[in-house]
């Protein structure tokens, strides 16, 4: 955790280098994810502008609302939560509007390696359940009905890839938010969180589809940050299992 005056210095560097950030927030009981760029920072406030990368989107944000921010810089990814202090019109045509935010008191640094995708170890068969999200509060537990099954293929602190039966494709679309539940190890409690579908494409056998998902909303609450910490730990755990397996295979090959 980076605290004190250092967060402001880090954010000044981010502004100078025009490093984009991802902002997550709730609107009408649904998660929204948008790309922003920080443009100015003062003693207690900072300005961000929405980056319009296509069709203009409305800024469904309210004053005093909590938002979460994440950005890649240096040795990893910084995440923090803050509050909206004001909304102003944009100064340029390429922006979707200006948002005035409170300067965060601290930033959480997650090492860059945690955001690299790690393949699920061959020794594990990790089943995953996912379902359509309709409200922000309905991911506290897995619903009894309308739940799809799949296999976890790879994981990072920022996203996962799963494989599921191709018959589920008709119920899924890119940009859709889904609830996710899986148990990393047989002896552990399940992880539950929200993710947004980024890609859907068929596997080589055309019997399944591969779905790439971005994990969202974990920076905005203490409960969510606990889930994020577990995801970081799980990613590292799988990495170490793969590494150990590779060493054993290498030693076996040499011994032959």
Secondary structure as GFF3:
##gff-version 3
##sequence-region A 1 256
A	DSSP	beta_strand	2	3	.	.	.	ID=ss1
A	DSSP	alpha_helix	6	16	.	.	.	ID=ss2
A	DSSP	beta_strand	20	27	.	.	.	ID=ss3
A	DSSP	beta_strand	30	41	.	.	.	ID=ss4
A	DSSP	beta_strand	45	51	.	.	.	ID=ss5
A	DSSP	beta_strand	66	73	.	.	.	ID=ss6
A	DSSP	beta_strand	76	88	.	.	.	ID=ss7
A	DSSP	beta_strand	95	102	.	.	.	ID=ss8
A	DSSP	beta_strand	106	111	.	.	.	ID=ss9
A	DSSP	three_ten_helix	112	115	.	.	.	ID=ss10
A	DSSP	beta_strand	118	119	.	.	.	ID=ss11
A	DSSP	beta_strand	127	132	.	.	.	ID=ss12
A	DSSP	beta_strand	148	155	.	.	.	ID=ss13
A	DSSP	beta_strand	159	165	.	.	.	ID=ss14
A	DSSP	three_ten_helix	166	171	.	.	.	ID=ss15
A	DSSP	beta_strand	177	182	.	.	.	ID=ss16
A	DSSP	beta_strand	191	202	.	.	.	ID=ss17
A	DSSP	beta_strand	208	216	.	.	.	ID=ss18
A	DSSP	three_ten_helix	218	220	.	.	.	ID=ss19
A	DSSP	alpha_helix	222	255	.	.	.	ID=ss20
###
